[in-house]
Amino acid sequence: MTVLGLRCGSKEFSYSIVRGTMTTPELVESQTIKYPTGFNDSQG
């Protein structure tokens, strides 16, 4: 099974992709990305 995990903060967001099982998880990719300068989360 492959799972995508997300975390959103006020200045950045992070994601992780994990593959495998509960007993043998394997981290495929993980990254934290800052929002662009001037980004306003109230824009919609």
N, CA, C and O atoms as a printed pandas DataFrame, in Angstrom:
     atom_number atom_name residue_name chain_id  residue_number  x_coord  y_coord  z_coord
0              1         N          MET        A               1    0.838   -1.165    0.000
1              2        CA          MET        A               1    0.000    0.000    0.000
2              3         C          MET        A               1    0.891    1.239    0.000
3              4         O          MET        A               1    1.959    1.235    0.612
4              5         N          THR        A               2    0.460    2.290   -0.678
5              6        CA          THR        A               2    1.158    3.571   -0.699
6              7         C          THR        A               2    0.243    4.623   -0.098
7              8         O          THR        A               2   -0.944    4.687   -0.418
8              9         N          VAL        A               3    0.813    5.461    0.790
9             10        CA          VAL        A               3    0.022    6.464    1.505
10            11         C          VAL        A               3    0.688    7.825    1.345
11            12         O          VAL        A               3    1.912    7.943    1.398
12            13         N          LEU        A               4   -0.137    8.848    1.149
13            14        CA          LEU        A               4    0.322   10.233    1.072
14            15         C          LEU        A               4   -0.106   10.934    2.349
15            16         O          LEU        A               4   -1.284   10.914    2.706
16            17         N          GLY        A               5    0.847   11.557    3.043
17            18        CA          GLY        A               5    0.540   12.327    4.244
18            19         C          GLY        A               5    0.819   13.795    3.986
19            20         O          GLY        A               5    1.838   14.138    3.388
20            21         N          LEU        A               6   -0.083   14.670    4.434
21            22        CA          LEU        A               6    0.059   16.113    4.237
22            23         C          LEU        A               6   -0.023   16.840    5.567
23            24         O          LEU        A               6   -0.753   16.428    6.469
24            25         N          ARG        A               7    0.729   17.921    5.680
25            26        CA          ARG        A               7    0.639   18.805    6.830
26            27         C          ARG        A               7    0.733   20.228    6.300
27            28         O          ARG        A               7    1.684   20.581    5.603
28            29         N          CYS        A               8   -0.264   21.044    6.638
29            30        CA          CYS        A               8   -0.287   22.430    6.178
30            31         C          CYS        A               8   -0.086   23.369    7.351
31            32         O          CYS        A               8   -0.775   23.261    8.366
32            33         N          GLY        A               9    0.849   24.283    7.216
33            34        CA          GLY        A               9    1.107   25.288    8.230
34            35         C          GLY        A               9    0.803   26.665    7.671
35            36         O          GLY        A               9    0.315   26.791    6.548
36            37         N          SER        A              10    1.086   27.687    8.444
37            38        CA          SER        A              10    0.796   29.051    7.994
38            39         C          SER        A              10    1.854   29.574    7.027
39            40         O          SER        A              10    1.600   30.532    6.297
40            41         N          LYS        A              11    3.041   28.957    7.012
41            42        CA          LYS        A              11    4.117   29.437    6.156
42            43         C          LYS        A              11    4.625   28.414    5.153
43            44         O          LYS        A              11    5.365   28.757    4.231
44            45         N          GLU        A              12    4.218   27.126    5.335
45            46        CA          GLU        A              12    4.687   26.079    4.439
46            47         C          GLU        A              12    3.756   24.877    4.520
47            48         O          GLU        A              12    2.865   24.806    5.366
48            49         N          PHE        A              13    3.991   23.934    3.611
49            50        CA          PHE        A              13    3.299   22.654    3.711
50            51         C          PHE        A              13    4.317   21.546    3.517
51            52         O          PHE        A              13    5.342   21.731    2.861
52            53         N          SER        A              14    4.021   20.400    4.094
53            54        CA          SER        A              14    4.911   19.254    4.008
54            55         C          SER        A              14    4.136   18.056    3.504
55            56         O          SER        A              14    2.931   17.938    3.731
56            57         N          TYR        A              15    4.834   17.172    2.821
57            58        CA          TYR        A              15    4.207   15.930    2.398
58            59         C          TYR        A              15    5.202   14.791    2.533
59            60         O          TYR        A              15    6.415   14.992    2.467
60            61         N          SER        A              16    4.673   13.602    2.721
61            62        CA          SER        A              16    5.471   12.386    2.763
62            63         C          SER        A              16    4.715   11.297    2.022
63            64         O          SER        A              16    3.494   11.188    2.134
64            65         N          ILE        A              17    5.444   10.497    1.269
65            66        CA          ILE        A              17    4.881    9.338    0.595
66            67         C          ILE        A              17    5.541    8.114    1.222
67            68         O          ILE        A              17    6.765    7.986    1.217
68            69         N          VAL        A              18    4.722    7.221    1.757
69            70        CA          VAL        A              18    5.210    6.026    2.436
70            71         C          VAL        A              18    4.613    4.805    1.751
71            72         O          VAL        A              18    3.425    4.779    1.427
72            73         N          ARG        A              19    5.457    3.785    1.533
73            74        CA          ARG        A              19    5.025    2.556    0.871
74            75         C          ARG        A              19    5.329    1.391    1.811
75            76         O          ARG        A              19    6.263    1.461    2.610
76            77         N          GLY        A              20    4.554    0.341    1.717
77            78        CA          GLY        A              20    4.812   -0.856    2.512
78            79         C          GLY        A              20    3.659   -1.175    3.441
79            80         O          GLY        A              20    2.497   -0.910    3.133
80            81         N          THR        A              21    4.004   -1.752    4.591
81            82        CA          THR        A              21    2.998   -2.143    5.580
82            83         C          THR        A              21    3.295   -1.422    6.898
83            84         O          THR        A              21    4.297   -0.717    7.019
84            85         N          MET        A              22    2.414   -1.607    7.877
85            86        CA          MET        A              22    2.618   -0.999    9.196
86            87         C          MET        A              22    3.912   -1.504    9.837
87            88         O          MET        A              22    4.587   -0.751   10.539
88            89         N          THR        A              23    4.258   -2.757    9.603
89            90        CA          THR        A              23    5.457   -3.321   10.225
90            91         C          THR        A              23    6.732   -3.054    9.433
91            92         O          THR        A              23    7.825   -3.076    9.998
92            93         N          THR        A              24    6.603   -2.800    8.120
93            94        CA          THR        A              24    7.779   -2.538    7.285
94            95         C          THR        A              24    7.534   -1.339    6.363
95            96         O          THR        A              24    7.487   -1.500    5.143
96            97         N          PRO        A              25    7.375   -0.127    6.941
97            98        CA          PRO        A              25    7.164    1.048    6.097
98            99         C          PRO        A              25    8.458    1.477    5.405
99           100         O          PRO        A              25    9.551    1.281    5.935
100          101         N          GLU        A              26    8.319    2.060    4.227
101          102        CA          GLU        A              26    9.463    2.564    3.463
102          103         C          GLU        A              26    9.140    3.982    3.020
103          104         O          GLU        A              26    8.158    4.205    2.313
104          105         N          LEU        A              27    9.963    4.943    3.433
105          106        CA          LEU        A              27    9.774    6.326    3.029
106          107         C          LEU        A              27   10.211    6.481    1.576
107          108         O          LEU        A              27   11.372    6.241    1.242
108          109         N          VAL        A              28    9.280    6.882    0.715
109          110        CA          VAL        A              28    9.572    7.041   -0.712
110          111         C          VAL        A              28   10.080    8.454   -0.979
111          112         O          VAL        A              28   11.078    8.642   -1.674
112          113         N          GLU        A              29    9.379    9.452   -0.415
113          114        CA          GLU        A              29    9.752   10.852   -0.636
114          115         C          GLU        A              29    9.136   11.694    0.461
115          116         O          GLU        A              29    8.057   11.381    0.963
116          117         N          SER        A              30    9.825   12.770    0.836
117          118        CA          SER        A              30    9.328   13.683    1.858
118          119         C          SER        A              30    9.921   15.054    1.588
119          120         O          SER        A              30   11.100   15.170    1.256
120          121         N          GLN        A              31    9.100   16.103    1.729
121          122        CA          GLN        A              31    9.595   17.443    1.444
122          123         C          GLN        A              31    8.732   18.479    2.148
123          124         O          GLN        A              31    7.536   18.267    2.349
124          125         N          THR        A              32    9.344   19.606    2.524
125          126        CA          THR        A              32    8.633   20.773    3.047
126          127         C          THR        A              32    8.830   21.898    2.051
127          128         O          THR        A              32    9.953   22.179    1.634
128          129         N          ILE        A              33    7.736   22.541    1.670
129          130        CA          ILE        A              33    7.773   23.588    0.654
130          131         C          ILE        A              33    7.166   24.860    1.222
131          132         O          ILE        A              33    6.038   24.848    1.716
132          133         N          LYS        A              34    7.917   25.964    1.152
133          134        CA          LYS        A              34    7.422   27.255    1.629
134          135         C          LYS        A              34    6.463   27.846    0.605
135          136         O          LYS        A              34    6.629   27.671   -0.602
136          137         N          TYR        A              35    5.445   28.556    1.119
137          138        CA          TYR        A              35    4.528   29.266    0.233
138          139         C          TYR        A              35    5.276   30.421   -0.437
139          140         O          TYR        A              35    6.253   30.927    0.116
140          141         N          PRO        A              36    4.829   30.837   -1.617
141          142        CA          PRO        A              36    5.488   31.952   -2.308
142          143         C          PRO        A              36    5.393   33.245   -1.492
143          144         O          PRO        A              36    4.438   33.437   -0.738
144          145         N          THR        A              37    6.375   34.122   -1.641
145          146        CA          THR        A              37    6.353   35.418   -0.979
146          147         C          THR        A              37    5.089   36.165   -1.370
147          148         O          THR        A              37    4.746   36.237   -2.549
148          149         N          GLY        A              38    4.402   36.716   -0.388
149          150        CA          GLY        A              38    3.178   37.465   -0.650
150          151         C          GLY        A              38    1.928   36.617   -0.685
151          152         O          GLY        A              38    0.836   37.148   -0.887
152          153         N          PHE        A              39    2.054   35.297   -0.492
153          154        CA          PHE        A              39    0.891   34.413   -0.505
154          155         C          PHE        A              39   -0.007   34.753    0.665
155          156         O          PHE        A              39    0.460   34.961    1.784
156          157         N          ASN        A              40   -1.307   34.806    0.393
157          158        CA          ASN        A              40   -2.294   35.111    1.424
158          159         C          ASN        A              40   -3.328   34.022    1.407
159          160         O          ASN        A              40   -4.033   33.854    0.412
160          161         N          ASP        A              41   -3.439   33.260    2.511
161          162        CA          ASP        A              41   -4.362   32.116    2.516
162          163         C          ASP        A              41   -5.823   32.514    2.538
163          164         O          ASP        A              41   -6.691   31.648    2.423
164          165         N          SER        A              42   -6.128   33.811    2.684
165          166        CA          SER        A              42   -7.530   34.240    2.626
166          167         C          SER        A              42   -7.989   34.484    1.198
167          168         O          SER        A              42   -9.171   34.733    0.961
168          169         N          GLN        A              43   -7.053   34.415    0.232
169          170        CA          GLN        A              43   -7.430   34.546   -1.173
170          171         C          GLN        A              43   -8.155   33.284   -1.603
171          172         O          GLN        A              43   -7.723   32.183   -1.262
172          173         N          GLY        A              44   -9.215   33.415   -2.322
173          174        CA          GLY        A              44   -9.867   32.193   -2.690
174          175         C          GLY        A              44  -10.665   32.334   -3.890
175          176         O          GLY        A              44  -11.288   31.370   -4.335
